[in-house]
């Protein structure tokens, strides 16, 4: 069962958006578009975005790993970010992990935004306290901050032999040289989306969000690099290149103006989905995979594109918090998810870019229509339309974060 959507006329977007344009009986069946594996440039770039913070001043606590006596692992992740069976209300690959390892995985969708999660756990991490999680999954720049501040434990890669399957371009990133503290979970895009029945003519650019008839019906992300990245791209700025206060402030002024005048309803993390589903918001700056998954559960209501000026590109990373007490179990879970066949199962559900070598071949066994899907295995053409927000030094991060928070009224 499928239906067609009005496609963007720009041919460079067609391959990317084609994946969003059909419904079927399963999540796996939603995708299927022209494309070829072209991840090297993307993922090399994804490894370059890291914010800066001063290193932690307190010494890392002495932690006793209880993995041998306590067969459990606690994992905090974002919403809609792991394969899920709507009938059984369980996560199939987690069930398979428990069956194969004997380790019970307690999975929670605790992360709504990098900054909000950091604010929730930072005091405990700084004090060397256990936050109740053995893995948390954070975006490159926040992962870099956590590592620099001493809030993560070094991984024993000997316990994660499948880490060799990490795409070569991701094996040595600037925020974690040698991957001593982190492993990529997924990568993806930020772009714009809208309710097709409310906006049958669609949108082409971020500037289209400011149409008077959309006043009070727009949401934007509370991730600075995604929202500001799209606003700066709209202004003609290469966010991966050499820009400064002038370019950032110009985009912040656009954001502030559209919040102050009521055009933007709210600035949110993952919970923006609630506004889309309720109908309180009909368009906004969003994450790609969320919209695909929402469409399955809500009768294919929304369309996602990379704006004409381009979208942003990011990666999320699994790490072990500084005082976590089940590190070896966490490493076993990471190793499990770096098996190509398991990575393909996850990718088929979450619809984000898969970082595991061999997953494309395994996808043939799960759903051949996904093998050439640009949202899972992007083409070079797709990647040319997506940019990674450049790395910020410590002073820049402080300045720009404060300006962004001021613009959104936080």
C-alpha positions in Angstrom: 0.0 0.0 0.0 1.6 3.3 -1.0 0.7 6.7 -2.3 2.7 9.3 -4.1 3.7 12.8 -2.9 4.4 15.9 -4.7 8.2 15.8 -5.2 10.5 18.8 -5.1 11.5 19.9 -8.6 15.2 20.2 -7.7 16.7 16.9 -9.0 19.5 17.0 -6.4 16.8 16.6 -3.7 14.8 14.0 -5.5 16.9 11.0 -4.4 16.9 12.1 -0.8 13.2 12.9 -0.6 12.0 10.0 -2.7 12.6 7.8 0.4 10.0 9.9 2.3 7.3 9.5 -0.4 5.6 6.2 0.2 3.9 4.2 2.9 3.8 0.5 3.2 3.0 -2.3 5.7 6.3 -2.1 7.6 8.8 0.5 8.6 11.4 -1.2 6.5 9.2 -0.9 3.4 8.9 2.8 3.6 12.2 3.5 1.9 13.6 2.6 -1.5 15.3 5.2 -3.6 18.1 5.6 -6.1 21.5 6.1 -4.5 24.8 4.4 -3.7 27.0 4.1 -0.7 28.8 7.5 -0.4 29.5 7.8 3.2 33.2 8.5 3.3 33.0 12.3 2.8 30.0 12.6 5.1 31.4 10.7 8.0 34.8 12.2 7.7 33.1 15.6 8.0 30.8 14.4 10.8 34.0 13.8 12.8 35.1 17.4 12.6 32.3 19.0 14.6 33.3 19.3 18.3 32.6 22.1 20.7 35.2 23.0 23.3 35.1 23.1 27.1 37.7 23.2 29.8 38.9 19.9 31.1 37.4 18.6 34.4 39.4 19.6 37.4 38.5 16.7 39.6 40.2 13.3 39.2 38.2 10.4 37.8 36.6 8.3 40.6 37.7 4.8 41.3 34.8 2.6 39.9 34.2 -1.0 40.5 32.8 -2.8 37.5 30.0 -5.0 38.6 29.4 -6.5 35.2 30.3 -10.0 36.3 27.9 -10.1 39.2 25.2 -7.9 37.8 24.1 -9.0 34.3 22.5 -5.7 33.4 23.2 -2.6 31.3 21.4 0.7 31.3 21.3 2.8 28.1 20.0 6.3 27.7 19.1 7.3 24.1 17.0 9.6 22.0 13.4 8.8 21.1 12.6 6.7 18.0 16.2 5.7 17.8 16.1 1.9 18.1 14.1 -0.8 16.3 10.7 -1.3 18.1 7.9 -3.8 17.6 4.5 -2.0 18.0 2.7 -5.3 18.7 5.0 -6.7 21.4 6.0 -3.3 22.7 9.6 -4.5 22.8 12.9 -3.7 21.0 13.7 -6.8 18.9 17.5 -6.3 18.7 17.7 -5.7 22.5 15.7 -8.9 23.0 18.2 -10.7 20.8 21.1 -9.1 22.7 19.7 -10.4 26.1 19.1 -13.8 24.6 22.7 -14.1 23.2 24.5 -12.5 26.1 22.4 -13.1 29.2 22.6 -9.4 30.0 19.3 -7.6 30.6 19.2 -4.2 28.8 17.2 -1.4 30.4 16.6 1.1 27.6 15.3 4.6 28.2 14.5 7.4 25.8 15.9 10.0 28.3 17.6 12.4 25.9 15.5 15.1 24.4 18.4 17.5 23.6 22.1 17.6 24.2 22.1 20.7 26.3 19.0 19.7 28.4 20.5 16.3 29.1 23.9 17.8 29.9 22.2 20.2 32.4 20.4 17.2 34.0 23.5 15.1 34.6 26.5 17.5 34.7 26.6 18.1 38.4 26.6 14.3 39.1 29.2 13.6 36.5 31.4 16.4 37.9 31.1 14.9 41.3 32.1 11.5 40.0 28.7 10.0 40.8 26.8 7.3 39.0 24.0 8.8 36.9 22.2 5.4 36.6 23.3 4.9 33.0 26.0 2.7 31.5 25.7 4.2 28.1 24.6 7.6 26.9 24.3 8.7 23.3 25.2 12.2 22.4 26.0 14.3 19.4 29.6 14.9 18.3 30.1 18.3 19.8 28.6 17.3 23.1 30.5 14.0 23.1 33.7 16.0 22.7 32.7 18.2 25.7 32.0 15.1 27.8 35.3 13.5 26.9 37.3 16.7 27.5 35.7 17.2 30.9 36.6 13.7 32.0 33.0 12.6 32.2 33.4 9.4 30.3 35.4 6.1 30.8 37.9 4.9 28.3 36.7 2.0 26.3 38.5 -1.3 26.1 38.3 -1.9 22.4 39.5 -5.5 23.0 36.1 -6.1 24.4 34.5 -4.6 21.2 36.1 -6.5 18.4 33.3 -5.6 16.0 34.4 -2.0 16.4 36.6 -2.8 13.4 33.4 -2.5 11.4 33.2 1.2 12.1 33.5 3.0 8.8 37.1 4.0 8.2 36.4 7.7 8.0 35.0 7.6 11.6 37.7 5.6 13.2 39.8 8.6 14.1 37.8 11.8 14.8 39.1 15.1 16.2 36.9 15.0 19.4 38.1 11.5 20.2 41.3 10.5 18.5 41.6 6.7 18.1 38.0 6.3 19.4 39.1 5.7 23.0 35.9 6.9 24.5 33.1 6.8 21.9 31.6 4.8 19.0 29.2 6.3 16.5 25.5 5.2 16.9 23.9 6.8 13.8 24.2 9.9 11.6 21.5 12.1 10.0 20.2 15.3 8.7 18.3 18.4 9.9 16.0 20.0 7.4 12.5 21.3 7.2 9.1 19.4 7.2 5.5 20.4 7.0 2.0 18.9 7.2 1.0 18.2 3.6 -2.7 18.6 4.1 -2.2 22.1 5.7 0.4 23.2 3.2 -0.3 21.4 -0.1 2.0 23.6 -2.0 4.9 22.7 0.3 8.0 24.6 1.3 11.4 25.0 -0.4 13.4 27.1 2.0 13.8 28.1 5.7 12.6 31.6 4.6 9.2 29.9 3.7 8.7 29.2 7.4 8.2 32.9 8.0 5.0 33.2 5.8 2.3 35.2 7.7 -0.2 32.4 7.5 2.1 30.1 9.5 2.4 32.4 12.5 2.4 30.5 15.7 2.5 27.1 13.9 6.3 26.7 13.5 8.7 24.8 15.7 12.5 24.8 15.6 15.1 22.6 17.3 16.9 23.6 20.5 20.1 22.2 19.0 22.1 25.3 18.2 24.1 23.8 15.4 21.0 22.5 13.6 18.7 25.5 13.9 21.4 28.1 13.6 23.1 26.1 10.9 20.0 26.1 8.7 19.4 29.8 9.4 23.0 30.6 8.4 22.8 28.5 5.3 19.7 30.4 4.3 21.8 33.6 4.6 24.4 32.1 2.3 26.9 31.2 4.9 29.1 28.1 4.5 28.7 26.8 8.1 31.6 24.4 7.6 33.9 27.2 6.6 35.3 30.5 8.0 32.5 32.5 9.5 32.4 34.6 12.6 30.3 36.8 14.9 28.8 38.9 12.1 27.3 35.8 10.3 26.1 34.2 13.5 24.5 37.3 14.9 22.6 37.9 11.6 21.1 34.5 11.8 20.4 34.9 15.6 18.5 38.1 14.8 16.3 36.2 12.4 15.6 33.6 15.1 14.9 36.2 17.8 12.6 38.2 15.6 10.5 35.2 14.7 10.2 34.1 18.3 9.4 37.6 19.5 6.7 38.2 16.9 5.1 34.8 17.6 6.0 33.2 14.3 7.8 30.4 16.1 5.6 28.5 18.5 8.3 26.8 20.4 12.0 25.8 20.5 12.2 22.1 21.4 14.3 19.0 21.3 12.8 15.6 20.3 9.5 16.6 21.8 8.7 18.8 18.8 7.0 15.7 17.5 4.2 16.1 20.0 3.3 19.5 18.4 3.4 18.0 14.9 1.1 15.1 15.9 -1.3 17.3 17.9 -1.5 19.8 15.0 -0.3 22.7 17.1 2.6 23.0 14.7 2.4 22.4 11.0 6.0 23.1 9.9 9.4 23.5 11.3 13.1 22.7 11.4 13.3 18.9 12.2 15.4 15.8 12.1 15.0 13.5 9.1 14.4 10.1 10.7 11.8 11.4 13.1 9.5 12.5 10.3 9.7 9.1 8.5 8.8 7.3 11.7 6.0 9.7 12.6 4.5 9.1 9.2 4.1 5.4 9.8 2.2 6.0 13.0 0.1 9.0 11.7 -1.0 8.2 8.2 1.8 9.8 6.3 1.0 13.4 7.1 4.4 15.1 6.7 7.0 15.8 4.1 10.7 16.3 4.8 13.3 18.0 2.5 16.7 19.5 2.7 16.1 23.2 2.1 17.3 24.8 -1.2 20.2 26.3 0.7 21.1 23.0 2.3 20.7 21.2 5.6 23.0 20.1 8.5 24.7 16.8 9.1 25.5 15.2 12.5 26.4 12.0 14.3 25.5 10.6 17.7 27.9 8.6 19.8 27.7 5.9 22.4 29.9 6.6 25.6 30.2 5.1 29.1 29.7 7.7 31.8 32.5 8.3 34.3 31.0 6.4 37.2 29.0 3.8 35.4 29.2 0.4 37.1 28.5 -2.0 34.2 31.2 -0.9 31.7 32.1 -4.4 30.4 28.4 -5.1 29.8 28.1 -1.8 28.0 31.1 -2.8 25.8 29.4 -6.1 25.0 26.3 -4.2 23.9 28.3 -1.9 21.7 30.0 -4.9 20.2 26.6 -6.5 19.5 25.4 -3.5 17.6 28.5 -3.3 15.4 27.6 -6.6 13.8 26.5 -5.7 10.3 23.3 -7.7 10.4 22.2 -6.1 13.6 23.2 -2.6 12.4 21.1 -3.2 9.3 18.1 -4.1 11.4 18.4 -0.9 13.3 19.0 1.2 10.2 15.9 -0.3 8.5 13.8 1.0 11.4 15.3 4.3 12.4 16.0 5.5 8.8 19.2 7.3 9.7 22.7 6.9 8.2 24.3 3.6 9.2 28.0 3.8 10.3 28.8 0.1 10.1 30.7 -1.5 7.2 28.9 -4.5 5.8 25.4 -3.3 6.8 24.5 -2.4 3.2 25.1 -6.0 2.1 23.1 -7.3 5.1 20.2 -5.0 4.1 19.7 -7.2 1.0 18.5 -9.9 3.4 16.2 -7.6 5.3 14.7 -5.5 2.6 16.4 -5.1 -0.8 14.5 -1.9 -1.5 16.6 -0.2 1.2 20.0 -1.1 -0.2 20.2 2.0 -2.4 18.3 4.3 0.0 20.1 7.7 0.3 18.8 8.2 3.9 20.7 5.1 5.0 23.5 4.9 2.5 23.8 8.5 1.0 25.0 9.4 -2.4 27.7 12.0 -2.9 25.0 14.1 -4.5 23.0 14.0 -1.3 25.9 14.8 0.9 26.8 17.8 -1.2 23.6 19.4 0.1 24.4 18.8 3.8 27.0 20.6 5.8 28.6 20.0 9.2 28.7 23.0 11.5 32.4 23.8 12.0 34.2 23.1 15.2 34.1 25.9 17.8 36.9 26.8 20.2 36.1 27.3 23.9 35.6 31.1 23.6 33.3 30.7 20.6 31.2 28.0 22.2 30.7 30.2 25.2 29.8 33.3 23.1 27.6 31.6 20.5 25.8 29.4 23.0 25.0 32.4 25.1 23.8 34.3 22.1 21.6 31.4 21.0 20.1 31.0 24.5 19.4 34.7 24.6 17.7 34.6 21.2 15.4 31.7 22.2 14.6 33.3 25.6 16.2 30.6 27.6 
